[in-house]
Amino acid sequence: MSIVHAAPPRRWRGEGLKALLWMSPWLVGFAVFFAYPLAATVYFSFHRYDLFTLEFVGLDNYRYLLVDDRAWAAIRNTLWLVVLMVPAQVLFGLGVAWLLTRLKSGAGLFRTVFYLPSLIPVVAGTVSFVFLLNPSGPLNQFIELFGIAAPDWFGDKDWSKPGLTMLAMWGIGNTMMIFLAALLDVPKHLYEAAAIDGAGAWRQFRSITLPTISPVLMFSTVTGVIYALQYFTQAMIASRVAAGVTDSPGSTFVPGYPELSTLTLAQWLFHVGFRDFSMGYACVLALLLFAFSTVFTLILLRRFRAFDEGGDR
């Protein structure tokens, strides 16, 4: 007995075409802005390409990555920023927002004070911050009042990344406002019920506040990690100002002053691609950056999903 496969009804085919039609803007955007650039990046990573000549070199660009000391310094600095700068920025933003919800008066003033730095243009804010932290700046003079030797923040390789972290924490205005909106949206009756049951402040924060704002916490952390992986402008400006170098035509300045301590993967990718015109090797660095972004995002999504499931039980 033979089995005859019937053709799908005409109505189903019509529904499928309608679905494709409605999805077509997303499909076009995905193909133009993600699939094609990714495929082109993979293709050029196997070539020596300087915008004029294209030569197939196989895995040479990938082999060069293994012996490129500056690339490894940039990877270490970028991972340092992801592991330490992002948690510091998120915790500081959450802490400031939580304190603002507890203020009985003056909350509007402090909210404005903490948000104002995020309104300053990035370059102007970075230059101002470097001068604020220079060896004879007001912060170092304040520290020395207590008899403590103040560090040379952006002139010492051991203090340059903590200096960049302080710069990131200074500009937490947007993160703080997002956390503030999430904290104000937590139902008050949950705190009242927990207080009646004898739960203290930490227990209320752990069992009520954190599970309620976990989507906002996840959003801030994931966007913070992606931002840290692409960290460029602040590190570039801070290293140039600290080194006393101006960006002029023909400049041979290599980012990362002092001693490559502020060199990030995004800066090295830019330098290799648009200063050395080694586009093939720049594509390898771009793929590495893409891999880091994907891995960190998946890890964070899994961790937050496990946290939510643990909170539901």
N, C-alpha and C positions, 0 to 999 in steps of 0.2 A: 504494500500500500504506500503510495508515494505521498509526501507531504508538500502541499502547495502553500508557499508564503504569499500571503495577500499583501498588496501594496497599501501603504498607509492611506487612510481616508484623505480626500482632498481638503477637508476642513482642517486636519492636523497640519498638512503642508502649508496652508495659508497662515495658521497660527505661528509656525516656525519662521516663515518669512517676515511676519510682523515683529516677532521677537528680535530677529537680526536687524531689522530696520531701526527699531528703538535702540538697539545696542550699538549701532554703527558709529555714532560720535565717539563712544568710548573705545571701540575697536580701532578707529582711525587714529585717535590720540595715543593709544597703546602702541600701535605699529610705528607711528612717526616719532614719538618722544621717548620710547623705551626699547622696543624690540630692535629697530634698525640701529640706533646708536650703540646698543649693547653688542649686536652682531658686528658692526663696523669696528668697535674697540677690540673685540677678540681677533678680527681679521688683521688689523694693523699691528697688533702686539707680536705677530710673527714676522714683521717686516722692519727693515731700516727705512724710515720715512722722514724726510725733512721738508715736506710740503712741495718739493719739486721732483725728487726721485723716489722711486719705490723699489726696494730690493728684498726678496724673500730671504730671511736668515734663520728660519726654523725656531729653535728654542733659545737662541743666543741672548735675546733680551731677558728671558727668565733666568738664564744662568748668570747674567751680569747682576741681577738683583741679589743673588746669594753673596756676592763679593763687594757690593756697594755699601761701604761703611756709612755714608751719609743717609742712605735709605733706611738702614737699621737704626741709626740714631733718631731719625724722624719717626719710625714705627714705635720705638721705646717712648719717645716724648708724647706721641699721640695716645698710646695706651695709658700712660701716666695721667694725662688729662681726663681720659674717659673714666678711669678707676677712682681718681681722687677729686678732680674738679667737679664732675657732674654730681656725685653724692653731696659734696659740700654746697653746691649751688642749690640743689633741691631741698636739702635739710634747712639751709639758711632761709630760703624763701618760705618754706612751710612754717618754720619757727617764728619768723616775723609776722606772717599772716595770723598765726594762732595767738600771738601776743596782742595783735591789734583787735582781735575779737574779744579780748578780755579787758580792754581799756574802757573805763567808765566815761572819760572825757579826753578830748584832744586826739581822738582816733583819726579824724579828718586831716589834722595837721601832720601827724606822723605818716599817714598813708601818702600824703603829697611828698613829704621829705624822702621816703623810700622809693617813690615812683619816679621822681624827677630825673635821676641819673639815666634812666632808660630812654628819656626824651632827647638826650644829648647825642649828636652824631657820633658814630663809632670812632672815627679818626680823631676828632677833637677830644672826645672823652679819654681815649687811650693816651694821647699826648699829655693831657692834663694830669692823668694818673701817674704817668712816668715821672713828670716833674714833681708831683706830690710825694713820690717815694724815692726821689734821688737822694744821694748821701747827705746833702745839706738841706733836705726838704723838711716840711713841718712835721711829718710823721716820725722821721728819724730824730729830730730835735726833741719831740715829746718822749720818745722811748729813752733817749739819753738822760732825761731829767731823773729817771729812776736808777741811773748808774749802769745801765745795760748798753753794751756796744751794739749799735744799730747795724743791720746788714746793708750791703750794697745790693738792693733788690734786683735790679736789672743789669748789674755789672758783674755779678757773681753767679757762676753756673749752678750753684747749689740753691740759690734763692730765686732764680728767674721764674721757674714754674710756680712756686708758691705766690710770687708776685702776680702772675697771670691769673691764678685762682682767685686772689683777692680782687683783681679787676673784674672777673666774672661775677663774683658775689656782690660787688658794688652795683652792678647793673641788673639786679634780680627783679626790677619793677614789674615786668610783665608776668613773670612766674608768681610773684607775690600776689598780684591781683587775681590770677586764676585760682590760686589756693584760697584766697580770702572769699571769693564767690562760692567756692565749694564748701568751705567751713560754715558760712552763713546759711547754707542750704540744708545742713544736717538738722533733722527734726528735733525740736527742743524736748518733746515729750519723752524721747528715748533717754536723754540725760536725766530727766526728772525721775523716770522709773528706775534707772540705774542707781541714782542717789538714794532712793527709798530702800533699795536692796543692799545698800551699804558699800557700793563700789566707789573707790577713790578716783582721784583725777587721772592717774596713769591707767587704771583699769578702764575707765570710760574712754580715754583716748585710744587704747589698744583695741577694745571690743566694739566701740561705736564709731568713733571718728575715722580711724584708718579704713575699716571695711567700707564705710559710706563714701569716702573720697578716693577709694582705690582706682577708679577709672581715670580721675584727674591726675593722680600720682603716677599712674602708668604713662599717661600722655606726656607729662612733664619730663619723666625719666627718659622715655624713648626719644623724644625730640631733643632733649639735652645730649644724649649719646650721639645722635646723628650730627648735631651742631658741633660737638667736640671733635668728631672724626673729620669734620670739614673746617676745623679751626684755622683761620688764615689771617684776617685783617689785623686783629689785635696783636698777635704774635709778630707779624711783619713790622707793624708800626713801632711797637715797643722796642724791638731789636734795633731798628734803624735809629730811633731817637737816642737810645742808650749808647749806641756806637758812634753817634754824631755824624751819621751818613745821610746825605740827601739823595733822593732818586733823580738823577740827572741822566741825559742821553749818554750812552757809552759806559754807564756805571757797571762795575764788575762785582758789586757787593753780593755776597752769598748769604742768604738769610740764615738765622740760627744763633746770632750773637747773644751771649758769649759762649764760645766753644760748643756750638751746635745745640745748646741746651733749650733753645726756643724754636728749633726747626721742627715743623710738623709735616705730616705726610702730604697734606694739601699744598703746603709751600714748596716742598721738594718736587711734587708733581708739576706745579706751575713753572718752577725754575727749569726743570728738565725739558718741558714741552715748549715753553715760550721764550726762554733765554738761550738754551742750548739747541733748540729745534730738533730734539730726539723724540719725535712723536711716537715711534714704536715703543720705546722704553717707557714713555709717559703713559701709554695705554696699559702697560703691565702694572704700573703703579695705580692707575685708575681702577683696574680690575681687583687689585688687592684691597683698595679702599671700599669697593662695592662688596667684596667678600666679608670684610670686617663689619660693615653696616648690617649685612644680612644676618651674620652669626649673632652679633650683640642683640639685634632686635628679636630674633627667635628665642634667645635665652631669656630676655626680659619678659617676653609674652608668656613663656612657659612658667616662669617664676611667679608672675602676677596671677596667672590662671590657677596655679597651685595654692596661692595665698587666698584667692577668692573661694575656692572649693573648701579649703580648711576652715574659712570663716563661716561657710554655710552649714558645716556639720555641727 
